[in-house]
């Protein structure tokens, strides 16, 4: 969630240090993989206990929630940016000429709203800044298909998932992103479901946890190191051989269709993270109270990932505009503040959402003893009662 915020903050040089700069995979794989794990816990048991019909209903409910989250998120950001732009306030107060609406390619929506408003509601108009949640909706729709296939055989579920990924990579499956062009969704859900259902399969027990093995650790490290020259821009842009190889390998690291090297790179990174965390994450909490508190905060943010993700896109745009208004983009201090204050805002969102989900108003209040009963039960009252 924090890395995704950094990546969406406009003009943010902290993006030079996120995982995407050093390997083929990035925070998107982490997000989708963890979503698959969480979905296995949230929906898998419903299928097991209540059957396919109730499982489909539960998934449909979640799709409905994510759909309206996507629509509201788009409208809030689009309306905010166009209101700022049309008012001319930023130019008048701060001499800013940045086209924030154009930076997200939202002018086509306003230039032809009668065409694009239905496209927004039918998910046939999906601007790149708003493409994660539509992808997630389609992947959620595939959960009942995979679960039903697993009733036949777990291998049938694997074959189906891999088959969809192959079809997407051979340009046989995708969805339209603009009503006026042939552009497809940037995140092809039929390809990205492979990462999602990998996490799903681990949590369902379809894939056993890999052993902690020195040879696997060495292999994972080798994958990360070998991919570095062809993924890190400071190397491949300055070393001709690395750029040539990178261009040749493009079908294998392309993001839209989840190229094979992205998948392998992510698995290597995830394996090393899993080994470093230890069994059930015991190493994460074994370094003092301060570190343990930090880990619990990160957990809280992860537990409220949908709300935090939605907020992060809005906060990133607001923080970027505020930074440009007050300081500009060049200095290190405003860049640092816009990132750290954004992190604080995401943490606040996570805790507020968790509080609301806890429905504290439904909890029974602590019984309060009336003043009269306190007087009756006090020692003085008992003495007076005895005397009378």
Secondary structure, 3 states (H helix, E strand, C coil): CHHHHHHHCCCCHHHHHCHHHCCCCCHHHHHHHHHHHHHHHHHHHHHHHHCHHHHHHHHHHHHHHHHHHHHHHHHHHHHHHHHHHHHCHHHHHHCCCCCHHHHCCCHHHHHCHHHHHHHHHCCCCCCHHHHHHHHHHHHHHHHHHHHHHHHHCHHHHHHHHHHHHHHHHCCCCCCECCCCCCCECCCCHHHHHHHHHHHHHHHHCCCCCCCCCHHHHHHHHHHHHHHHHHHCHHHHCCCHHHHHHHHHCHHHHCCCCCCHHHHHHHHHHHHHHHHHHCHHHHHHHCCHHHHHHHHHHHHHHHHCHHHHHHHHHHHHHHHHHHHHHHCCCCCHHHHHHHHHHHHHHHHHHHHHHHHHHCCHHHCCCCCCCCHHHHHHHCHHHHHHHHHC
